[in-house]
Amino acid sequence: MDDKLLLPARFDSAAAQTVTENLMVRRGRPLTVGAGQVAFAGALGLQVLIAARRQWAQSDIAFEVSEPSDALLDACRALGIAGSEIGISPDPEVAA
């Protein structure tokens, strides 16, 4: 991966716009999204990651969420989102 974007500790609706803007300036290049410091993730934040992963996949460009925090995995689990939907690979069993 050539570029890395770090998610904020509080990845909620207030942070979603900034993260979206940061993703868009990196579009078209392989990207790793660092998620180890996420202490809270809301539905809108996860939606941003789902949309980004899909955009990168449509362009056949690498996109990965690395080192997902327990809080991020818990939010995925609570909302029924598989880790692979947001770019976590290999997919930890978040939808269990």
N, C-alpha and C positions, 0 to 999 in steps of 0.2 A: 504494500500500500504506500502511496506517495504522500498523502496528506492526512492529517489527523485533526479532528474537531473534538474538543472536550465538552461534554454536556455539563450544565450547571448542577449544583447540589439540589436545588429545587427546580425540577423540570415540570412546571405547571403551565397553565394558560398564559400567565404573565411572561414566561420565558419562551414560549412556543414561537412567537414572532421573530425574536432575535435568533433563535436556533434555525428557523426557516431561512432567514436572510443569510446566515453563515453557511448553510447547506447550499443555497442557490449559487453563491459565488464560487463554490467548489464543484459544481455540476460539470460533468464531462471528464472528470479525473477520478481515478481510484481513491477511495476514502475509507478511513477507519474512524469510527466514532467512539471515543473513550467514554465509558459509562460507569467507571469504578467509583466515582465520587457522588453519584446520584443518591440522595437521601430520601427524596420523594419524587414520584413520577405520576402525573395525572393523565387522564384519558386524552386530552388534546396533545400533550407531549408525545404520547405513544402514537397518536395518529400522524404526527409529523414524521416520525421514524418509519411508519408503515408506508407513507406516501413516498418518502425519499428512497427507501429500499426498492420500491416498485419502479420509480423513475430510473434508478441506476440499472436495475435488471433489464428494463426495456432497451436501454442503451448498451447492454452487455458489458457493463463496467463494474469492477469490483466495489462492493460496499459491505462493510462489516462493523457491527457493534462489538467492541472488545471489552473484556473484563467487566461484564454487567454486575452491578451491585445487587445485593440481596433485595434492596428496596425496589429496584427496577424489575427484577424477576418476580417479586411479590405482586407488583402492580399488573404485570402481564398475566400472572396467574389469576388474579382477582377479576380481570376483564376477559379472560378466556382467550388471550392472545398468545399464540405460539411464538417462541423466541425467534424462529426462522422468519416470521412475518416482519420483524423489525431489524433483521440482519445479524442475529446472534447465531454463530456457527461454531461447533456443533450445537444443535438445539438442546439446551438443558430442559428437563421436563417441567416447563413453566405452566403448561395447560393441564396439568394433572389434577 
